[in-house]
Amino acid sequence: RVVAMVKFSYYGHAAFLLDDGTHRVLVDPFLTGNPMARIAANEVACDFILLTHAHGDHLGDAPSIAVRTGAAIVAIPEVISVCEGQALGEIKSHPMNIGGSLGLPFGKVRMTFAQHSAGVAGGIACGFVIYIGGKVVYYAGDTALFSDMQLIGRKDAIDYAVLPIGDNYTMGLEDAAMAAQWLNAGHVIPIHYDTWPIIAQEVNRYKEVTEAMTRARVNIVAPGETIEL
């Protein structure tokens, strides 16, 4: 596979941007009202927006960003309908569903299971396996630990797994460490913690536990920071 330079910029909570130098993929852009956000919604540039579900702390500013930038939203149909209802203007979209793959100019995305509520009636939460710049990035979305993560890790050689560790609403430290093991990921980037007191976590403890029980290296990325994958 062709390897480009892929940059991962963490915007706080579950919002991040993948940039291969040509295409920019924004994920779960909750920025307005996000106490961890280090960028304003009107400052973000992107070509595609991936949404895992319709809770406000994930769908966030997606409708306004899509209208302003012309970025296409990739999500399940029910979540796209929520965006269309909120958007002050036309938005482009690529509806898809669990188990499906979609070729996009930067590579492709595959929509995976997540065990979580969807934030919209009739909807289902999801995760994404993102092929970009020769890297395979798995973003779990908000989820519990589930045994089919082993299948995701068998199907794709995951370079980076982006996993929630905050507990209460998602996996906590121990389950997220087991997720890294089951996914057989080369690296893990923990997210979805410390935004509010209820999801406060010792991220260095997560790194210690995960690196002790898996082959993964844990990359702790602070909100506002960019790393090269």
N, C-alpha and C positions, 0 to 999 in steps of 0.2 A: 504494500500500500504506500501511496505517496505521503510523505510526512511534511506537513507545513508547520509553521509555528502557530500554536493555538494559545491564546491568552484567556485566562479565567479571571474575571473581575467580580469581586463579591460586593454586593450593594447592601448587605445586611438582611437578617432573617432568612428568607428562602429565595431572595432575588439575586440573580447573577447573570453575567453576560459572557458568552463564548464568542471569540473573535479570531477568525483564521487569516485575517489580513485583507480579506475581500468581503466576507459576509459576517454579519453580527447577529447572533441569536440570543435574544433576551428571554429569561425564564422567570415566571411567577413574579411580575414586577410590582410588588407592594412597596411603594416608596412614600407616597403622601400618608402621613400619620404613622410611619414606621420610625420608632425612636432610634433605630440603628442605622437608618439610611444615610449614606454619604453622598448622595446625588439626588437632585430633584427630578421629578417626572418629565419636566419640560427640557431637561438637559440630556436625556438619554437618546442616543442614536441607535437604531437597529433595523434589520431587514425582516426578521421573523420573531414572533413571540410564541413561546410554548407555555401552555397553561395546564397544570395538573388537575385542578378542580376549582370550584367557584367560591370558596371561602374568601372573605375580604382580604385576608393577609396573604393571599396568593394571586387572586385575580387582580386585585389592587388597581393600578392605573392602566391596565392593558387597553381598555377601550379608547382612552384619550391619546395614549401613545400611538396606537394603531392608526387613528385618524390623522394625527399630526405627521407621522413619519411615512405612512403608506405601508407599514410592515404588515405582513399577513399573520393572522392568529391561527395557530395549530392547536386544536383541542377537540374534545368530544362535542357532538352537535348541541347538546343541552347547554354546555358552557359557552359555546359560540353564540347561542340565542341570548344568554344573559349579557354578553358583551354588546351585541347588536342593540339590545334594549337600553343599554347605558350610553352608547356612543352618540355623540353629537355630530353625526356625519356617517358617510359610508365607510365600512371596513372590509378589507380583504380577508378571506379565511380559507383554511384547509381542514374541513371536518374529517375526523378519523375516529377509530375506536380500538379498544383493547385487542392486542394481537396483530393489528395491522401495521404495515410499514409504508412509508411515504418517501419517495425520492424528492430531494430538494436541491437547489443549486450548490449548496455546500457539501452535500453528501446524502444522508438519509436519517430518518428517525423511525424508531419502532416504539409503539405504545404498549406499555406493560401494566400488569396488575399493580394496584396499591390497595391496602386494606385500611380504609378510612371512609368517612362520610364525604359526600360530594359537594355540599353547599347549594345544590339545586335539585328540585324534585325530578325523579326519573334519571338522574345522572349517576355516574360512577367515577370515583377518584382514580387517577392513573399515575404512572411514572413514564420515563422516556429513556430509551437507549439512543444516544445521539452519536452518529458517525460524522466527524468533522476534522478536516486537516490530518487525516491518517490516524486520529485518536478515536477511541471508543469511550464515551462518557455515559455512565448510567446515573440518572437522577431519579431517586426513589420517590420523590414527592413526599407528602405526608403519609406515613404508613406505620402499621404495626410490623413486627417481624413476621414473615410468612415463609413456609418451607419451599415454595416455588422460586424463591430467590436463588436456590441451588440450580434450577433450570436456566435462569437468566445468566448465571455465571458459566454454565456449561455451553450455552448457545453462543455467547459472545465473550471474547477475550477482553475483559474490562480493564482499561488503563486507569481510569479514575471513577470511583463511586462517590457520588455526592449524597450524603446521608443525613437525615434529621437525627438529632441526639437529645432533644430537649425534654423528653418524657412528658407525661400528662396527656398531651394531644397526639404524640407519636412515640416511636421507640425511644427508650432511654439508653443510658450508656452500655449496659450489658447486652441488650438486644441488638443495638447498633454495632457492637463489636462482633457478635455472632453473624450479623448480616454481612459484614466485611469478609468473614471467614467463608460463608456459604457462597458469596459472589466471587471469591478468589480474585479480588481486585488487586491491582498493583499498587494503587494509591487510594486513600480515602480523604475527602474533604468534608469535615463535619459542618452542618448548618442547622438552622432552626433551633437556636438556643440563646439564652441571655437577653432576648428581646424584652421580655417581661419577667418579673420575679418567679412566676409559676413555671417557667421553662429554664430557669437558671441552672447551669451545669458547670462542672469542673472539666473544661475541655482538655487540659493537660492530663488529667486522669484517664479520659477516654483514649488519648493517644497512647498512654502507657499500657493500658489493658489491651487495646487492639493490636499494637505492635508486638505484644508478648504472645498473642494467640493466633496471629495470622501472618501471612507474608507481606501484608500491606504496609506501606509507609503512610502515616497520617500527616497530611499537610494542613496545619491550622492557618486559615486565612482570615485576617481581621477585616471587618467591614471597611470598605474604601480601598482595600489592597487589591493588587493585580499580580497573579503569578503566571509563569509560562508552564504549560502542561507538557 
